[in-house]
Each structure stands twice: as C-alpha cells, then as structure tokens.
Amino acid sequence: MSTDRDTTRFVRSWLEEGATELPDRVLDAVLDQLPTTPQRRPSWLVRRFPEMNNTAKLILGVAAVVVVAFLGIRFLSPGTAGIGGPGATPTPVPTPAATPATLTDGELEPGTYVLGHDLNATITVPSGWENLDDRGVTRETAAGSGIAVVFWPFPPDLQEVYTDPCAWSSNIIEPPVGPTVDDLADALASQSMRGDPVPTDVTVDGYQGKLLEMTVPSDIEIDACDEGEFRSWLGRFHQGPGQTDRVYILDVNGERQVLIAHHMPDATAEELAEQQEVLDSIDFLP
C-alpha cells in the first residue's frame, strides 16, 4: 500500500516534469512545502474517515497543488489589482492651458493676450508694455522714445504703396499692389530712401513669408514732406528720422498678414532683445 510519502513523491514528479506552466517562484514555493508537511500523529484526536486508496490520494494532492498554484499566480503576478500586486497606473490628467486675456487700455499685466481686429492670434508680454489699438503692443524706452510690435490688419491700405515716401501724394505705385506676399515685398523693396531693403525668407510661428528691414533717413526733414508725413503706404507714417521698421509679410492660411517691429535709434540692445521676445511669442490660433 502506498503511503503519504509516495503521494508526495508522485506530485513532486508530476510538477517537475512540466505538467503545468507555473512561474518558478510559485513552483519552488509549492515544492518546498510538500516534504515538510508533518504526518498526523496518533495522539491527535480527530474524526476518522474511511481510508482512501492511492489513486484518490494522488488526485486530491494534484488538485490541491493546482489550487495553490492558481492562488499564487493571482497574488504574485505583477499588475494584478488587489492584494499582492499594484493597481493599474492611473491615466494622467492634462493640465488645461491658461486662457489668454483680453487686451485692455493702459499698461498690461505680464501675460498672454488675444489680439483684436480678427487677427486670430495671441501675444505675450513682460511688464511695462501697453496695448496698441488691440493689434499690438508698445512700450517706452529708457531714452523716452518707443518700441512696438504691431500688426497692420487693413488690406486695402497695402494696395497703395509709394515710390517716394516723402513726396508720397504724387508717387503712388501703379497698378495697385497685388494680394500676395511677394507683391507687397517687391513694392516696398523698390521704395526710395529706405536703405535699399532686400526681402529675405522668414518664418513666424510656422508661417512663411518675407522680411524687410527699412529705415528712415537720419537727416530727413519730415516736416518738409507732403502733409508733414514720411509714409510707406496709406496710413503708415513714421515718427522721426532714423526710425527702423522690420516688416514681416506672412502668408497665414492663404491670407497676407503684415507685422511690424519698429524702434527709434535710442533703443538699447536689451530693449531690442525684449522686443524680439515679444515678437517670437506671437501664436496664430487654429
């Protein structure tokens, strides 16, 4: 007749021969327990049951091992929720972006603002900047002049460009300037007394276009010009001799947008660097 030790030997052999695909840590734990389980002592007062044959013992032993293995896998498997394993990693919740503010009159708090005039763009400023007609921003320089970053959102004005910005009333380019980026860039490049600007390729917030750096003569007597104004195009007059305009002509989703960053000769390197940061902050909305 087989003994409990025989049953242990059969179960051990069955497990070691690969009858189940248990993780090594579970298999080792079960095998460690089989030979160490003590036999019942005669003095234990237990209820007697009919003696089982060897086959039944073997079947029950195998069944017990399978149950233990199943529970071991559940408790030891990584990623299992509940006891023995960490819960599922929570999905990170994105932090909503701050809503841009609306431009107000006077000095602006540092932050991001929505431009008006249907420009569909935002601009970000540090302290000291002011709203400029809801289409840009400006600030006073230490020397008392000003710097600005401003759009020109009036397409009809850009059809009237002058070959002579001082005697502008009788020197309008004919025919009127066309609607493309190159049309306006070429017209401005042909303007006299502007430092012979050369259009160069430029990108603002992913949108391509042309950049021209245009100056006002340092020795010009603006009061002697037509109506006392030195003009680039209809409505655009300049504040004084030596003024520099960086004119960005962009194709934004098929529409021409004109952006100007201008300063007077007294602007410092630090002020111009801050102006560039403001210009670089422009973000065209979808």
PAVO-723771 format. One line per field, with one value per residue: residue number from 1; residue in three letters; x, y, z of N, C-alpha, C in turn. Coordinates in steps of 0.2 Angstrom, whole numbers. Atoms other than C-alpha are relative to their C-alpha. Layout:
// PAVO-723771
pos = [NUM,...]
code = [ALA,...]
n.c1 = [X,...]
n.c2 = [Y,...]
n.c3 = [Z,...]
ca.c1 = [X,...]
ca.c2 = [Y,...]
ca.c3 = [Z,...]
c.c1 = [X,...]
c.c2 = [Y,...]
c.c3 = [Z,...]
This chain:
// PAVO-723771
pos = [1,2,3,4,5,6,7,8,9,10,11,12,13,14,15,16,17,18,19,20,21,22,23,24,25,26,27,28,29,30,31,32,33,34,35,36,37,38,39,40,41,42,43,44,45,46,47,48,49,50,51,52,53,54,55,56,57,58,59,60,61,62,63,64,65,66,67,68,69,70,71,72,73,74,75,76,77,78,79,80,81,82,83,84,85,86,87,88,89,90,91,92,93,94,95,96,97,98,99,100,101,102,103,104,105,106,107,108,109,110,111,112,113,114,115,116,117,118,119,120,121,122,123,124,125,126,127,128,129,130,131,132,133,134,135,136,137,138,139,140,141,142,143,144,145,146,147,148,149,150,151,152,153,154,155,156,157,158,159,160,161,162,163,164,165,166,167,168,169,170,171,172,173,174,175,176,177,178,179,180,181,182,183,184,185,186,187,188,189,190,191,192,193,194,195,196,197,198,199,200,201,202,203,204,205,206,207,208,209,210,211,212,213,214,215,216,217,218,219,220,221,222,223,224,225,226,227,228,229,230,231,232,233,234,235,236,237,238,239,240,241,242,243,244,245,246,247,248,249,250,251,252,253,254,255,256,257,258,259,260,261,262,263,264,265,266,267,268,269,270,271,272,273,274,275,276,277,278,279,280,281,282,283,284,285,286]
code = [MET,SER,THR,ASP,ARG,ASP,THR,THR,ARG,PHE,VAL,ARG,SER,TRP,LEU,GLU,GLU,GLY,ALA,THR,GLU,LEU,PRO,ASP,ARG,VAL,LEU,ASP,ALA,VAL,LEU,ASP,GLN,LEU,PRO,THR,THR,PRO,GLN,ARG,ARG,PRO,SER,TRP,LEU,VAL,ARG,ARG,PHE,PRO,GLU,MET,ASN,ASN,THR,ALA,LYS,LEU,ILE,LEU,GLY,VAL,ALA,ALA,VAL,VAL,VAL,VAL,ALA,PHE,LEU,GLY,ILE,ARG,PHE,LEU,SER,PRO,GLY,THR,ALA,GLY,ILE,GLY,GLY,PRO,GLY,ALA,THR,PRO,THR,PRO,VAL,PRO,THR,PRO,ALA,ALA,THR,PRO,ALA,THR,LEU,THR,ASP,GLY,GLU,LEU,GLU,PRO,GLY,THR,TYR,VAL,LEU,GLY,HIS,ASP,LEU,ASN,ALA,THR,ILE,THR,VAL,PRO,SER,GLY,TRP,GLU,ASN,LEU,ASP,ASP,ARG,GLY,VAL,THR,ARG,GLU,THR,ALA,ALA,GLY,SER,GLY,ILE,ALA,VAL,VAL,PHE,TRP,PRO,PHE,PRO,PRO,ASP,LEU,GLN,GLU,VAL,TYR,THR,ASP,PRO,CYS,ALA,TRP,SER,SER,ASN,ILE,ILE,GLU,PRO,PRO,VAL,GLY,PRO,THR,VAL,ASP,ASP,LEU,ALA,ASP,ALA,LEU,ALA,SER,GLN,SER,MET,ARG,GLY,ASP,PRO,VAL,PRO,THR,ASP,VAL,THR,VAL,ASP,GLY,TYR,GLN,GLY,LYS,LEU,LEU,GLU,MET,THR,VAL,PRO,SER,ASP,ILE,GLU,ILE,ASP,ALA,CYS,ASP,GLU,GLY,GLU,PHE,ARG,SER,TRP,LEU,GLY,ARG,PHE,HIS,GLN,GLY,PRO,GLY,GLN,THR,ASP,ARG,VAL,TYR,ILE,LEU,ASP,VAL,ASN,GLY,GLU,ARG,GLN,VAL,LEU,ILE,ALA,HIS,HIS,MET,PRO,ASP,ALA,THR,ALA,GLU,GLU,LEU,ALA,GLU,GLN,GLN,GLU,VAL,LEU,ASP,SER,ILE,ASP,PHE,LEU,PRO]
n.c1 = [4,-4,0,0,-6,0,4,-5,-5,4,1,-7,-2,5,-1,-7,0,3,7,3,-5,0,-6,-5,1,6,-2,-5,3,4,-5,-3,5,2,-3,-1,7,-1,5,4,-2,6,3,4,7,4,5,-3,3,-2,-6,0,-5,-5,2,4,-5,-4,4,1,-6,-1,5,-2,-6,3,3,-5,-4,4,0,-7,-1,5,-2,-7,-1,0,5,6,3,2,-6,-6,-2,3,5,-2,-3,5,-2,-1,5,-4,1,2,-4,3,4,-3,4,2,-4,4,-3,-5,-5,2,-3,-3,5,1,6,3,0,7,0,1,-7,0,-6,-1,-7,-2,-4,-3,2,-2,2,7,4,-1,5,2,-4,-7,-2,-5,-2,-5,-7,-3,-2,6,4,4,-1,7,2,7,3,4,6,5,-3,1,-5,-7,0,-3,-7,-3,-7,-4,4,0,5,4,6,0,-5,4,-2,5,7,0,-4,4,2,-4,-6,-5,3,-1,-7,-3,2,-4,-7,-2,1,-6,-2,1,-6,0,2,0,4,-3,5,1,6,3,5,1,2,-5,1,-6,-2,-4,-2,0,-2,2,-7,-1,-1,6,5,6,5,0,3,7,4,-4,0,-4,5,-2,6,6,1,-7,-5,-5,0,-5,-6,-3,4,-1,6,-1,6,1,5,1,5,3,6,3,1,-6,0,-6,-2,-5,-4,-4,-4,-4,-7,-3,2,-6,-1,4,7,1,1,7,5,0,3,7,2,0,5,6,2,6,4,3]
n.c2 = [-6,-6,-5,-7,-2,1,-5,-5,1,0,-7,-3,2,-2,-8,-1,2,-5,1,-7,-6,-5,-4,3,-1,4,7,1,-1,6,6,0,1,7,4,-2,1,5,5,0,4,5,-3,-5,2,-2,5,4,0,6,0,0,4,-4,-5,-6,-4,-4,-4,-6,-3,-4,-5,-5,-3,-5,-5,-4,-3,-5,-5,-3,-4,-5,-4,-2,-3,-7,-3,2,-5,3,2,4,-3,-7,-2,-2,-7,-5,-4,-7,-5,-6,-6,-4,-6,-6,-4,-6,-6,-5,-6,-5,-7,-1,5,7,5,5,5,1,-4,1,-6,-1,-1,6,3,7,1,-2,-3,0,-5,-1,-6,-6,-1,-2,1,-4,1,7,3,1,-2,-5,-2,-5,1,-4,-7,-4,2,6,6,3,6,-1,2,-5,4,-4,2,-5,-5,2,-1,-7,-1,-6,1,-5,-1,-7,-3,6,-2,0,5,7,5,2,1,1,6,6,3,5,-2,-2,-6,-6,0,-3,-7,-3,0,-5,-7,-4,-2,5,4,5,6,6,5,7,5,0,4,-3,5,5,-3,-3,-7,-4,-5,-5,-5,-7,-6,-7,-3,-4,-7,-2,-4,3,-5,-2,5,-1,0,1,7,4,6,6,2,-4,0,1,-6,1,-4,-5,2,5,6,6,5,6,2,7,1,8,4,4,4,-3,-7,-4,-4,-4,-1,-4,-1,-6,-3,-6,1,0,7,4,7,4,-1,4,7,1,-1,6,5,-1,2,8,3,-1,7,0,5,4]
n.c3 = [0,1,-5,2,3,7,3,1,5,6,1,2,6,5,1,3,7,4,1,0,1,-6,-1,-4,-7,-2,0,-5,-6,-1,-1,-6,-5,0,-4,-7,-3,-5,0,-6,-6,-3,-5,2,0,6,3,5,6,3,3,8,4,3,6,-3,-4,5,3,-4,-1,6,0,-5,3,6,-3,-3,5,3,-5,0,6,-1,-5,2,6,0,4,-2,-5,-6,-4,3,6,1,4,7,0,2,6,-2,2,2,-3,5,1,-2,5,1,-2,5,-1,-3,1,-5,-1,-1,-4,4,2,7,2,7,4,3,7,4,1,-2,-2,-7,-1,-7,-2,-7,-3,3,7,0,6,6,5,0,6,-2,-7,1,-6,0,-1,-6,3,1,6,-1,4,1,4,2,7,4,2,4,7,5,-1,3,8,2,-3,4,2,-4,-7,-3,5,1,2,8,2,-2,5,5,-3,-7,-2,0,-7,-3,-4,4,3,-4,-1,6,0,-5,2,5,-2,-1,-7,-5,-2,4,-3,4,-3,-2,-2,-8,-2,-7,-3,5,6,4,3,2,-5,3,-5,4,-4,2,0,-7,2,4,-3,1,1,7,5,1,-6,-6,-2,4,0,4,4,-2,-7,-4,0,-5,-5,0,4,-2,-2,3,0,3,3,2,4,-1,3,-6,3,7,-1,-1,-6,0,-7,0,-6,1,-5,2,-1,-7,-3,-2,2,-5,2,6,-2,-3,6,4,-4,1,7,0,-4,4,2,4,-2,6]
ca.c1 = [0,7,10,8,26,23,9,22,34,21,16,34,37,22,26,45,40,31,13,9,16,19,31,47,43,26,33,48,36,24,39,46,30,27,41,40,21,21,12,-3,2,-8,-11,-21,-40,-48,-63,-59,-64,-64,-47,-44,-35,-19,-27,-39,-24,-14,-29,-33,-15,-13,-30,-23,-7,-17,-27,-12,-3,-18,-19,0,-1,-16,-7,11,8,13,0,-14,-26,-30,-18,-1,0,-1,-16,-17,-7,-19,-20,-13,-25,-18,-17,-28,-19,-22,-35,-27,-33,-42,-31,-36,-31,-15,-1,-3,0,13,4,-3,-17,-29,-26,-42,-46,-50,-31,-34,-18,-11,5,14,22,33,30,30,21,4,-10,-8,-25,-29,-17,-1,9,21,32,43,61,73,78,60,55,46,47,32,26,10,0,-7,-24,-31,-28,-35,-21,-7,-13,-7,12,23,39,44,39,42,33,21,5,11,21,8,14,3,-6,-11,-1,-7,-13,2,17,29,18,20,38,43,34,42,59,58,54,67,76,73,90,88,79,81,67,73,64,57,45,34,25,27,21,32,35,47,56,62,72,68,75,70,85,93,95,77,66,50,40,45,37,19,7,22,22,35,24,27,9,-8,-10,8,18,34,38,55,72,82,67,69,55,57,42,36,25,17,6,-6,-18,-19,-21,-7,-3,9,18,29,43,49,61,70,89,90,83,96,102,92,76,78,80,64,55,61,55,38,38,43,29,16,5,-8,-23,-31]
ca.c2 = [0,17,30,49,50,41,53,67,59,57,75,81,71,77,96,94,85,101,96,114,131,139,153,147,156,148,131,132,138,123,110,117,114,96,87,97,94,84,67,66,60,45,56,69,67,68,61,46,45,29,26,32,22,28,35,46,52,57,65,76,80,86,96,105,109,117,127,133,137,147,157,160,167,178,185,186,192,210,222,212,223,219,210,205,217,236,243,249,265,280,290,307,321,335,352,364,379,396,406,421,438,452,467,482,501,506,496,477,464,452,438,432,442,439,452,460,465,447,443,426,427,429,439,438,452,456,470,488,485,493,490,497,498,480,475,475,481,496,502,517,516,522,537,542,535,519,502,492,475,478,471,481,472,484,475,490,501,490,492,510,510,525,525,541,541,560,566,552,561,561,545,530,514,509,497,495,482,464,452,441,441,444,458,469,464,469,485,490,485,497,512,526,532,516,509,498,484,466,454,438,422,422,411,417,403,391,403,408,425,439,451,468,480,498,514,532,543,551,568,569,584,576,592,596,580,580,585,584,565,552,537,519,515,523,527,522,537,537,545,553,552,536,525,507,495,477,472,454,450,432,420,414,401,409,427,440,447,461,463,477,478,496,506,523,525,527,509,499,481,475,483,476,459,461,467,451,440,448,446,427,425,428,412,411,401,387]
ca.c3 = [0,-5,9,10,6,-10,-14,-11,-22,-36,-35,-35,-50,-59,-56,-61,-77,-83,-81,-78,-83,-66,-63,-55,-39,-37,-41,-29,-15,-18,-19,-3,6,1,10,26,29,45,46,58,75,83,98,88,92,75,67,57,39,28,21,3,-10,-18,-34,-24,-13,-29,-37,-22,-20,-38,-36,-20,-29,-44,-32,-23,-39,-46,-30,-31,-48,-43,-28,-36,-53,-56,-61,-53,-44,-26,-13,-19,-34,-38,-45,-63,-66,-66,-83,-80,-82,-93,-85,-95,-103,-96,-106,-114,-108,-117,-121,-110,-111,-102,-95,-96,-83,-89,-98,-114,-123,-138,-152,-159,-177,-182,-181,-173,-164,-146,-140,-123,-114,-99,-88,-95,-111,-116,-128,-146,-154,-150,-164,-155,-140,-137,-123,-119,-120,-106,-118,-120,-137,-140,-147,-154,-161,-171,-185,-199,-202,-215,-233,-243,-236,-243,-261,-260,-258,-263,-273,-264,-245,-243,-259,-257,-263,-282,-281,-279,-287,-302,-304,-286,-276,-278,-264,-262,-251,-265,-272,-257,-253,-271,-269,-253,-259,-273,-262,-261,-246,-236,-235,-250,-241,-248,-245,-235,-231,-213,-203,-188,-178,-193,-206,-220,-228,-232,-220,-225,-214,-219,-212,-212,-217,-201,-210,-217,-213,-211,-209,-227,-234,-240,-226,-214,-215,-221,-227,-233,-238,-235,-217,-212,-207,-197,-181,-184,-193,-191,-187,-191,-196,-198,-209,-209,-223,-220,-228,-214,-221,-238,-231,-231,-214,-211,-194,-190,-176,-175,-165,-164,-164,-145,-141,-131,-135,-120,-126,-143,-136,-126,-142,-151,-137,-138,-157,-155,-143,-157,-159,-173,-167,-177]
c.c1 = [4,-2,-1,6,0,-4,4,5,-3,-1,6,2,-4,1,7,0,-4,-7,-4,5,-1,6,4,-1,-6,2,5,-4,-4,5,3,-4,-1,4,0,-7,0,-6,-4,2,-6,-3,-5,-7,-3,-5,3,-5,2,7,0,5,6,-1,-3,5,4,-5,-1,7,2,-5,2,6,-2,-3,5,4,-4,-1,7,1,-4,4,7,1,0,-5,-7,-3,-2,7,5,2,-2,-6,2,2,-5,2,1,-5,4,-2,-3,4,-4,-3,3,-5,-2,4,-4,5,5,5,-3,3,4,-4,-1,-7,-2,0,-7,1,0,7,1,7,1,8,1,5,2,-3,2,-3,-8,-3,1,-6,-3,3,7,2,6,3,5,7,3,2,-6,-4,-4,2,-7,1,-7,-1,-3,-6,-5,2,-1,6,6,-1,3,7,3,7,4,-4,-1,-5,-5,-7,0,4,-3,2,-7,2,0,3,-4,-1,5,6,5,-2,2,7,4,-1,4,8,2,-1,6,1,-2,5,1,-1,0,-4,4,-5,0,-6,-2,-5,-2,-2,5,-2,6,1,4,2,1,1,-3,7,1,0,-7,-4,-7,-6,0,-3,-8,-4,4,1,5,-4,3,-6,-6,-1,6,5,5,1,6,6,4,-4,1,-6,2,-7,0,-6,-2,-6,-3,-6,-3,-1,7,-1,6,1,6,4,4,3,3,7,2,-2,7,0,-5,-7,-2,-1,-6,-5,0,-3,-8,-2,0,-6,-7,-2,-7,-4,-3,-6]
c.c2 = [6,5,7,2,-2,5,7,-1,1,7,4,-1,3,8,1,-2,5,-1,6,5,5,4,-4,1,-3,-8,-2,1,-7,-6,0,-2,-8,-5,2,0,-6,-5,1,-5,-5,3,5,-3,3,-5,-4,-1,-7,2,1,-4,5,5,6,5,5,5,7,4,5,6,6,4,5,6,5,4,6,6,4,5,6,5,3,4,7,3,-2,4,-4,-2,-3,4,7,0,3,8,5,4,7,5,6,7,5,7,6,4,7,6,5,6,6,7,0,-5,-7,-4,-5,-6,-1,3,-2,7,1,1,-7,-3,-7,-2,3,3,0,5,0,6,6,1,2,-2,5,-1,-7,-4,-1,3,5,1,5,-2,4,7,4,-1,-6,-5,-4,-7,1,-2,6,-4,4,-2,6,5,-2,-1,6,1,5,-1,5,1,7,4,-5,1,-1,-6,-7,-5,-2,-6,-1,-7,-6,-3,-4,3,4,7,6,0,3,7,4,0,5,8,4,2,-4,-4,-6,-7,-6,-5,-7,-4,1,-5,3,-5,-5,3,3,7,3,5,5,5,7,5,6,4,4,7,3,6,-1,5,3,-5,2,-1,-1,-8,-4,-7,-6,-2,4,-1,-1,5,-2,5,5,-3,-6,-6,-6,-4,-6,-3,-7,-1,-8,-2,-4,-3,3,8,4,4,4,2,4,1,6,3,6,-1,-1,-7,-4,-7,-4,1,-3,-7,-2,0,-7,-6,1,-2,-8,-3,-1,-8,1,-6,-4,3]
c.c3 = [0,7,-2,-3,-7,-4,-1,-6,-7,-2,-2,-7,-6,-1,-4,-7,-5,-1,0,-1,6,0,5,8,4,1,6,7,1,2,7,6,1,4,7,3,5,-1,6,5,3,6,-1,1,-6,-1,-5,-6,-3,-4,-7,-3,-2,-5,3,3,-6,-3,4,1,-6,0,5,-3,-5,3,3,-5,-3,5,0,-6,1,4,-2,-6,0,-4,2,5,6,4,-4,-6,0,-4,-7,1,-2,-6,2,-4,-3,3,-6,-1,2,-6,-1,2,-6,1,3,-1,6,1,1,5,-4,-1,-7,-2,-7,-4,-3,-8,-4,-2,1,2,8,0,8,1,7,3,-4,-7,0,-7,-6,-4,-1,-5,1,7,-1,7,-1,2,6,-2,-1,-6,1,-5,-1,-4,-2,-7,-4,-4,-5,-8,-5,0,-4,-7,-2,3,-4,-2,4,7,2,-5,-2,-4,-8,-2,2,-5,-4,-4,8,2,0,7,3,4,-4,-3,4,2,-6,0,5,-1,-5,2,2,7,6,1,-5,3,-5,3,2,2,8,1,7,1,-6,-6,-4,-3,-2,6,-4,6,-3,5,-2,0,7,-1,-3,5,-1,-1,-7,-5,0,6,6,2,-5,0,-4,-4,3,8,5,0,6,5,0,-4,4,3,-4,0,-3,-2,-2,-4,-1,-4,5,-3,-6,0,2,6,1,8,0,7,-1,6,-2,2,7,4,1,-3,4,-2,-7,0,3,-6,-4,4,-1,-7,-1,3,-4,-2,-4,2,-6,-3]
